[in-house]
Amino acid sequence: MGDTQVELYLNHLVNSQNVAQGTQAQALNALSFLYKEIIKCPLSLSLNFVKSERPRKLPVVLTQTEVSMLFKYCMAKHYLACALLYGSGMRLMEVLRLRVQDIDFDYSCVRIWDGKGGKNRVVTLATELIPQIRTQIQLVESYLQLDLNNPLFCGVFMPHLLRKKYPNHDKQLGWQYLFPSYKLSIDPQSKQLRRHHIDEKQLQRAVKKAARDAQINKHVTPHTLRHSFATHLLQSGADIRTVQAQLGHSDVRTTQIYTHVLQQGANGVISPFSRL
C-alpha cells in the first residue's frame, strides 16, 4: 500500500465517518510517520484527498446591558481582572500573566508580551480602572515585602532569556505578577519557592457565577468578554484594522467575524415580515 490507499482512507474518514479536521490531521500525521520512519518509504508531499473543514463558529456576544449586569454580580476580588478582559479585550492568560510594569499609566495602555503566536502588542486601558490598578499594585507590593523576608523565597518566575539578562530583577516590584496567588508555591521546573499568578480556573468560575447570578441565559466564559469588547468597539465606530490590532489577530478575516453583530439580520437582509 502507498499514496493511493492513504488518500482513499483519508477520504473515507471525511465522507463516511464525518470526522473533525483535527482527527483527520492526526491520522495523516500518524501515517506519514509510519511510512517515513518505520516502512522507510515516505508518502508523497502532494497527496490528493478531501480535507475536513472545521465548521465556522459564531462567537457568543453580550449586550452592553448584560455586561453591566455581569459586573454588578462579579466578586470584588476578581472584578479588576474581569474588567481588563472586557475593557482591553485581552485573552484570559494574557490578563493573568500581566506584570506590574506592563501597565503604562502615562499613555493609558497595557503592554502584552509573548501573546498567542508569540506576538507582542499594546492595548487600550480604561482610565476608570487606573485607581483600582494602583490599589492592586499596592497589594502586590505588600506581598513582595512579606516574600523578601522569607529566606526561601527565590523571586518570581522569569522566562529563561530574561532570567539570564536580568539575574536580579526577579525580586523587583515591576516584574511581579499583577494578580498574584495568595500563597507561595514550589515551581515544578526549578523546585524553588515562588509566588505565581492566580489560577485561571478561579477567573473562569467567577465569570460563570456572575453570569448565572445576573440571569444571563448565554454560555458566558472569560473569552465571551473579549468577543464583546471587539463587537462593541465596532459598534462604536472603530475601524476593523484598529480592532484587529487590539485583539492581536494576524489576519483581518479573523476579526471580520465580529461584524455579524453590526449586520441587520443574516448578511444584512431585512425580513419581509418586518414590512407587513
C-alpha positions in Angstrom: 0.0 0.0 0.0 1.1 3.6 -0.6 -0.2 7.0 -1.6 -3.4 5.8 -3.3 -4.5 3.7 -0.3 -3.7 6.6 2.2 -5.7 9.0 0.0 -8.7 6.6 0.0 -8.5 6.1 3.7 -8.4 9.9 4.4 -11.3 10.4 2.0 -13.2 7.6 3.9 -12.7 9.4 7.2 -14.4 12.6 5.9 -17.0 11.1 3.5 -18.1 8.1 5.6 -17.1 8.8 9.2 -17.6 12.6 9.1 -14.6 13.2 11.4 -13.4 16.6 12.5 -10.4 18.4 11.0 -8.1 17.5 13.9 -9.0 13.8 13.7 -8.1 13.6 10.0 -4.9 15.6 10.6 -3.9 13.2 13.4 -4.5 10.2 11.1 -2.4 11.8 8.3 0.5 12.6 10.7 0.4 9.0 12.1 0.5 7.5 8.6 3.2 9.9 7.5 5.4 8.9 10.5 4.7 5.2 9.8 5.7 5.4 6.1 8.7 7.6 6.7 10.2 6.2 9.9 9.1 2.5 10.0 8.5 1.5 6.4 11.2 3.8 5.1 9.1 4.8 2.1 7.8 8.4 2.7 4.5 9.4 1.3 4.2 12.0 -1.4 4.0 15.6 -0.4 1.2 16.2 -2.9 -1.4 13.8 -1.6 -4.9 14.5 -3.1 -7.7 13.9 -0.6 -10.8 15.6 0.7 -9.9 17.8 3.6 -12.2 18.0 6.6 -13.2 21.6 7.3 -13.9 22.9 10.8 -17.4 24.5 10.8 -17.3 28.2 11.4 -18.5 29.1 14.9 -20.0 32.5 15.7 -18.9 34.0 19.0 -21.2 34.5 21.9 -21.5 38.2 22.5 -23.1 40.1 25.4 -25.0 43.3 25.0 -23.7 46.3 26.9 -26.6 46.0 29.3 -25.6 42.3 30.0 -22.0 43.3 30.6 -23.1 45.9 33.1 -25.2 43.3 34.9 -22.4 40.8 34.9 -20.1 43.3 36.6 -22.7 44.1 39.2 -22.6 40.4 40.3 -18.8 39.9 39.9 -16.9 39.1 43.1 -14.8 42.1 44.3 -11.6 40.1 44.3 -12.0 39.2 40.6 -13.6 42.4 39.4 -10.4 44.0 38.1 -9.2 41.0 36.1 -12.7 40.6 34.6 -12.8 44.3 33.8 -9.5 44.0 31.9 -10.9 41.1 29.9 -13.7 43.3 28.7 -12.1 46.8 28.9 -8.9 45.8 27.0 -10.0 42.7 25.0 -7.3 40.5 26.4 -7.3 36.7 26.5 -7.6 35.0 29.9 -3.9 34.0 30.2 -2.8 37.4 28.9 -4.5 39.0 31.9 -3.2 36.6 34.4 0.4 36.8 33.1 0.5 40.6 33.4 3.4 42.1 35.3 3.2 45.3 37.3 5.5 47.1 34.8 3.2 46.1 31.8 0.7 48.9 32.9 1.5 52.2 31.3 -0.3 54.9 33.3 1.0 57.8 31.2 -0.4 56.6 28.0 -3.4 54.6 29.4 -2.3 51.3 27.8 -1.3 47.8 28.6 1.7 46.1 27.0 1.2 42.4 26.3 4.4 40.3 25.8 4.5 36.9 24.1 0.8 36.6 23.4 -0.8 34.0 21.2 1.6 33.2 18.4 4.5 34.8 20.3 3.3 38.3 19.3 3.7 41.5 21.4 1.1 44.3 21.2 -0.2 47.3 23.0 -3.9 47.5 24.0 -6.1 50.3 25.4 -6.7 50.7 29.2 -9.9 52.2 30.5 -8.9 55.2 32.6 -11.7 54.3 35.0 -9.7 51.3 36.1 -6.5 53.1 37.0 -7.4 53.8 40.7 -8.1 50.1 41.1 -4.9 49.0 39.4 -2.9 51.3 41.7 -4.6 49.7 44.7 -3.8 46.3 43.2 -0.2 47.2 42.8 -0.1 48.2 46.5 -1.3 44.7 47.3 1.4 43.2 45.1 4.0 45.3 46.9 2.8 44.2 50.4 3.1 40.5 49.2 6.6 41.2 47.9 7.7 42.7 51.2 6.5 39.6 53.0 8.2 37.3 50.5 11.5 39.2 50.8 11.6 38.4 54.5 11.3 34.7 53.7 14.8 33.3 53.2 13.5 30.5 51.0 11.8 32.9 48.5 13.6 32.8 45.1 11.8 35.5 43.3 9.0 35.5 40.7 9.3 33.2 37.6 11.0 34.8 34.6 11.5 33.4 31.1 14.9 31.8 30.6 16.5 34.5 28.5 15.3 37.3 30.7 16.4 35.4 33.7 19.9 35.4 32.3 19.8 39.0 31.1 18.3 40.4 34.4 19.5 38.0 37.1 18.5 40.3 40.0 15.2 41.5 38.7 13.0 38.6 39.9 12.6 40.3 43.3 11.8 43.7 41.9 8.2 45.1 42.1 7.9 45.7 38.3 8.4 42.0 37.5 5.8 40.7 39.9 2.5 39.4 38.6 -0.3 41.9 38.8 -2.7 39.2 40.0 -0.5 37.1 42.4 -1.6 33.9 44.2 -2.4 34.4 47.9 0.3 31.8 48.8 3.8 30.8 47.8 4.3 27.5 45.9 7.1 25.3 44.6 8.0 25.9 40.9 7.7 22.4 39.3 10.6 23.1 37.0 13.2 24.7 39.2 11.8 23.3 42.5 12.2 26.8 44.0 9.7 28.7 46.2 7.9 31.4 44.2 4.7 33.3 44.1 2.8 32.5 40.9 -0.2 34.3 39.4 -3.7 33.1 40.4 -5.1 30.0 38.7 -7.2 30.6 35.5 -9.9 28.3 36.9 -10.6 30.9 39.6 -11.5 33.5 36.9 -13.4 31.1 34.8 -15.6 30.1 37.8 -16.0 33.8 38.8 -17.3 34.8 35.3 -19.7 31.8 35.1 -21.1 32.5 38.6 -21.6 36.2 37.9 -23.4 35.4 34.6 -25.6 32.8 36.5 -26.4 35.3 39.3 -27.2 38.0 36.7 -29.5 35.5 35.0 -27.8 35.9 31.6 -29.1 33.0 29.6 -26.0 32.6 27.4 -22.9 30.5 27.6 -20.6 33.0 29.2 -16.8 32.4 29.7 -13.9 34.9 30.1 -13.4 34.8 26.3 -17.0 36.0 25.9 -15.9 39.3 27.4 -13.1 39.5 24.7 -15.7 38.8 22.0 -18.0 41.5 23.5 -15.1 44.0 23.6 -14.4 43.6 19.8 -18.1 43.8 18.9 -18.8 46.8 21.0 -15.7 48.6 19.6 -17.0 48.0 16.0 -20.5 49.2 17.1 -19.0 52.4 18.4 -17.4 53.2 15.0 -13.9 51.8 15.4 -12.4 50.6 12.1 -11.8 46.9 11.7 -8.0 47.4 11.4 -7.9 49.1 14.8 -9.9 46.2 16.3 -7.6 43.7 14.6 -4.5 45.4 16.2 -6.2 45.5 19.7 -7.0 41.8 19.5 -3.7 40.7 18.1 -5.1 38.9 15.1 -2.7 38.1 12.3 -5.4 38.0 9.6 -8.2 40.6 9.4 -10.5 37.8 8.3 -10.4 36.5 11.8 -11.6 39.9 13.1 -14.4 40.2 10.5 -16.4 37.5 12.3 -17.4 40.2 14.8 -19.1 42.3 12.1 -22.0 39.9 12.2 -23.4 41.8 15.2 -23.4 45.1 13.2 -25.4 43.5 10.4 -29.2 43.7 10.4 -30.3 40.1 10.3 -28.4 37.5 8.3 -26.0 39.2 5.9 -27.8 42.5 6.3 -31.1 41.2 4.8 -34.3 42.7 6.2 -37.1 40.1 6.6 -40.2 40.8 4.5 -42.2 40.1 7.7 -40.8 43.4 9.1 -42.5 45.3 6.2 -46.0 44.0 6.9 
